[in-house]
Amino acid sequence: MRHLLPAVLLVVMSAVPSFALDSAIKRQLNALAPEERLEQRCDIEAMERIAAEQKGMRPDKVIAYTFGEPQVTENSIKAAGAVFRSSGEWYKLKYKCRTSEQNLTIQSFDYRVGEKVPQSQWGQYYLYN
């Protein structure tokens, strides 16, 4: 579950309007194992929601497991120890995400943005600029 989202997917995602998955992203997600697909789909949803709903935030990366292992079921993930990067800064994040059987369609998503992670802690948590 700790694989990084392929760089190609990130480039494609940045060109897609919020809350939409185009066919290229779906193909990339379908190539992943179901558990990895769940995490990546929920991470994409987190970035899209934060960008749309949090003024001034432009997330380009989410990591679900930085401050603790997420609780994962077949079609849901609860990531209380997540982080996201926006404009070169890392922020704590908590989210709950539930998807369809194929882990492509979001059925419910709730999140809360936390405090900025001090740069002095980045190395300890393998965060980068």
C-alpha positions in Angstrom: 0.0 0.0 0.0 3.0 2.3 0.3 3.6 2.5 -3.5 3.8 6.0 -4.9 1.3 7.2 -7.4 2.9 6.9 -10.8 4.2 10.3 -12.1 2.1 9.9 -15.2 -1.0 9.8 -13.1 -0.1 13.0 -11.3 0.5 14.8 -14.5 -2.8 13.6 -16.0 -4.7 14.4 -12.8 -3.4 18.0 -12.6 -5.1 18.6 -16.0 -8.5 17.2 -15.0 -11.2 19.3 -13.4 -11.9 18.6 -9.7 -14.0 15.6 -8.8 -13.6 14.0 -12.3 -11.7 10.9 -13.3 -10.9 10.7 -17.0 -10.3 7.4 -18.8 -6.5 7.6 -18.5 -6.7 7.9 -14.7 -9.2 5.1 -14.5 -6.8 2.9 -16.6 -3.9 3.7 -14.3 -6.0 3.0 -11.2 -7.4 -0.3 -12.6 -3.8 -1.5 -13.1 -3.2 -1.3 -9.3 -4.1 -4.0 -6.7 -7.5 -3.3 -5.1 -6.0 -2.1 -1.8 -3.6 0.3 -3.5 -6.4 1.5 -5.8 -8.5 2.3 -2.7 -5.7 4.4 -1.2 -4.8 6.2 -4.4 -8.4 7.0 -5.3 -9.0 8.4 -1.8 -5.8 10.4 -2.0 -7.0 11.9 -5.3 -10.3 12.7 -3.7 -8.6 14.4 -0.8 -6.5 16.6 -3.1 -9.5 17.5 -5.2 -11.6 18.4 -2.2 -8.9 20.4 -0.4 -8.1 22.3 -3.6 -11.8 23.1 -4.1 -12.8 23.8 -0.5 -9.7 25.2 1.3 -8.9 28.7 0.2 -5.3 29.1 -1.0 -4.5 25.3 -0.8 -3.2 23.6 -3.9 -2.3 20.0 -2.8 0.0 18.0 -5.0 0.6 15.0 -2.8 -1.2 13.1 -0.1 0.4 10.4 2.1 -2.1 8.3 4.1 0.3 6.7 6.6 2.8 9.4 7.8 1.7 9.7 11.4 0.0 6.3 11.7 -1.2 3.3 9.8 -4.6 3.8 8.2 -7.5 1.5 9.1 -8.4 -0.2 5.8 -11.3 -2.5 4.8 -12.1 -3.8 1.4 -13.8 -0.5 0.4 -12.9 2.1 3.0 -10.0 3.8 4.5 -9.7 5.8 7.7 -6.4 7.8 7.6 -6.1 9.7 10.9 -2.3 10.2 10.4 -2.3 11.5 6.8 -0.5 14.5 5.4 -0.7 16.6 2.3 1.7 19.0 0.6 0.5 22.4 -0.7 2.9 25.1 -2.0 5.9 23.3 -0.7 4.5 22.9 2.9 3.2 19.8 4.6 -0.1 19.8 6.6 -1.6 17.2 8.8 -4.8 15.6 7.4 -7.5 13.2 8.7 -9.9 11.6 6.3 -12.5 8.8 6.0 -13.2 7.5 2.5 -15.6 4.8 1.3 -15.7 3.7 -2.3 -17.7 1.4 -4.6 -16.7 -2.3 -5.0 -14.1 -1.5 -7.7 -12.6 1.3 -5.5 -13.1 3.9 -8.3 -16.3 5.7 -7.3 -16.3 7.7 -4.0 -19.5 7.0 -2.0 -18.6 9.1 1.0 -15.6 11.3 2.0 -15.0 13.4 5.1 -11.8 15.2 6.0 -10.2 17.6 8.3 -7.1 19.7 7.6 -4.7 20.0 10.6 -1.7 22.1 11.5 1.3 22.7 9.3 4.1 20.1 9.9 7.2 22.0 11.0 10.1 21.6 8.5 12.3 20.5 11.3 10.2 17.3 11.5 10.2 16.5 7.7 13.2 14.2 7.8 11.8 12.2 10.7 8.6 11.5 8.7 10.3 11.2 5.3 8.6 14.3 4.0 10.3 16.2 1.2 10.0 19.4 -0.8 
